[in-house]
Amino acid sequence: MKIRLEDITEEPTRKSFAGAAGAVNARLAEGREAVEFRLASDLGVDVTYYRAGDDLYFQGTLDTMVEATCARCLGTYGRPLRAPFEFVLAPSRTLEDREELSADDLALSFYSGPEIDLEPLCSEQAILALPTRALCREDCRGLCPVCGVDRNTENCDCHVVESDPRWAALREWKPRAS
């Protein structure tokens, strides 16, 4: 969705639109998230925007369905994603006028030209709203490292002794009898 700069006033305006899931999925495919997440439905965006001087303020909510591959059991699952967002756009000349960036400048994005394209900005917000690790559920037991069975659905008789190899020499050490 594109908004002409002249249409952004000091009075807040509310709009809703659907962003194509393909654009977000293409960006996800570029990074490590390619095997973990993908949008299963279009990105629903409900946004309110207004102007304060030359700065443009946007806040709203993203709503979509996410499909993911669990990092522990490798099962595929779906989950709704509903996330609030807000960002500020400043004119690009603001950046050029400054000799040094401050911490506040790092929170800003910049615009130039006669219109703002919200789709890439909202796609970025959707990616930022994804969890850092895909888990089908918090208590997922994962796969057995010996036989590979999904421990969420089946039990196995494998015994896994996890030990730190750095302690191997001490396990073999036997104290002398006095």
C-alpha positions in Angstrom: 0.0 0.0 0.0 1.4 3.3 -1.0 0.4 6.6 0.6 1.2 10.0 -1.0 3.0 12.4 1.3 0.5 15.1 0.7 -2.3 12.8 2.0 -0.5 12.4 5.4 -1.8 15.2 7.7 -1.6 16.1 11.3 -5.0 14.4 11.8 -4.6 10.6 12.4 -5.9 8.5 9.6 -6.7 4.8 9.9 -6.4 2.3 7.0 -6.4 -1.5 6.6 -4.8 -3.5 3.8 -3.5 -6.9 3.0 0.1 -7.4 2.1 1.1 -10.3 0.0 2.6 -13.2 2.0 5.0 -13.9 -0.9 7.0 -10.7 -0.3 7.6 -11.7 3.3 8.3 -15.3 2.4 10.9 -14.1 -0.2 12.7 -12.1 2.5 12.6 -15.0 4.9 14.1 -17.3 2.3 17.1 -15.0 2.1 18.1 -15.7 5.7 18.4 -18.6 8.1 14.7 -18.4 8.9 14.0 -20.0 5.5 13.7 -23.5 7.0 11.9 -22.3 10.2 9.1 -19.9 9.2 6.8 -18.9 6.4 3.6 -17.0 6.2 0.6 -19.2 5.3 -1.8 -16.3 4.7 -1.5 -12.7 3.5 -0.4 -10.1 6.1 -3.3 -8.2 7.4 -2.3 -4.7 8.4 -4.4 -2.2 10.4 -2.4 1.1 10.6 -2.9 4.6 11.9 -0.6 7.3 10.6 -0.1 11.1 11.0 2.4 13.8 10.5 4.2 16.0 13.1 6.3 18.5 11.1 8.3 16.5 8.6 8.3 13.3 10.7 5.7 10.6 9.9 4.3 8.3 12.6 2.8 4.9 12.0 1.4 2.5 14.5 -0.9 -0.5 14.1 -1.3 -4.3 14.2 -0.1 -7.1 12.0 -2.3 -10.2 11.7 -1.4 -13.4 9.8 -1.0 -17.2 10.0 2.6 -18.5 10.4 3.7 -22.0 9.5 6.9 -23.2 11.1 9.2 -26.2 11.5 9.9 -26.9 15.2 13.6 -26.7 16.1 13.3 -29.6 18.5 11.0 -32.2 16.9 11.1 -31.0 13.2 7.3 -31.2 13.1 5.4 -28.6 11.1 2.8 -26.5 12.9 0.7 -23.4 12.4 0.1 -20.5 14.7 -1.6 -17.1 14.4 0.7 -14.1 14.6 -0.8 -10.9 15.9 1.7 -8.2 16.7 1.6 -4.5 17.4 4.1 -2.2 15.6 5.1 1.4 15.5 7.8 3.3 13.6 8.8 6.8 12.7 10.0 8.0 9.3 12.1 11.1 9.0 13.0 12.9 5.8 16.3 11.6 4.3 17.7 15.2 4.3 17.6 15.0 8.1 20.2 12.3 8.0 22.4 14.3 5.6 22.3 17.3 7.8 23.9 15.5 10.8 27.6 14.9 11.2 27.1 12.1 13.7 24.3 9.6 14.4 22.9 9.5 17.9 21.2 6.6 19.6 17.8 8.1 18.8 18.7 8.2 15.1 19.1 4.4 15.0 15.4 4.0 15.9 14.4 6.1 12.8 13.9 5.0 9.3 14.0 7.6 6.5 11.9 8.4 3.5 12.3 10.3 0.3 10.2 10.9 -2.7 6.5 11.7 -3.1 5.0 8.6 -1.5 5.6 6.0 1.3 5.3 2.3 0.4 4.1 0.6 3.6 4.4 -3.0 2.3 8.2 -3.4 2.8 8.0 -1.6 6.1 5.2 -3.9 7.4 7.0 -7.0 6.0 10.0 -6.0 8.1 7.8 -5.6 11.2 6.3 -9.0 10.6 9.8 -10.6 10.4 10.8 -8.8 13.6 7.7 -10.2 15.4 8.6 -13.8 14.7 10.0 -15.7 17.7 13.7 -16.2 17.8 13.3 -20.0 17.8 10.5 -22.0 16.3 8.9 -24.4 18.9 5.7 -26.2 18.4 5.2 -25.8 22.1 7.3 -24.8 25.1 7.6 -28.3 26.5 8.4 -30.0 23.2 10.6 -33.0 24.0 12.2 -33.2 20.6 13.7 -36.2 18.8 15.7 -39.0 20.5 19.3 -38.5 19.5 19.9 -42.3 19.4 16.9 -43.7 17.4 15.3 -40.5 16.1 11.8 -41.1 17.4 9.6 -38.1 18.2 9.5 -38.1 22.0 6.3 -36.1 22.0 4.3 -39.0 20.4 6.3 -42.1 21.3 8.6 -43.4 24.1 11.8 -45.2 23.4 14.1 -47.3 25.6 17.3 -45.5 24.5 19.5 -44.3 27.3 21.5 -41.2 26.5 24.3 -40.3 28.9 25.2 -36.8 28.3 28.6 -35.9 29.6 31.2 -33.3 29.0 34.1 -34.8 27.1 36.5 -32.4 29.0 35.9 -34.5 32.1 36.8 -37.9 30.5 40.3 -38.0 32.0 38.9 -37.5 35.5 36.4 -40.4 35.1 39.3 -42.7 34.3 41.4 -41.5 37.2 41.5 -43.8 40.2 42.9 -42.5 43.5 45.8 -44.5 45.1 45.1 -46.5 48.2 47.0 -45.1 51.2 
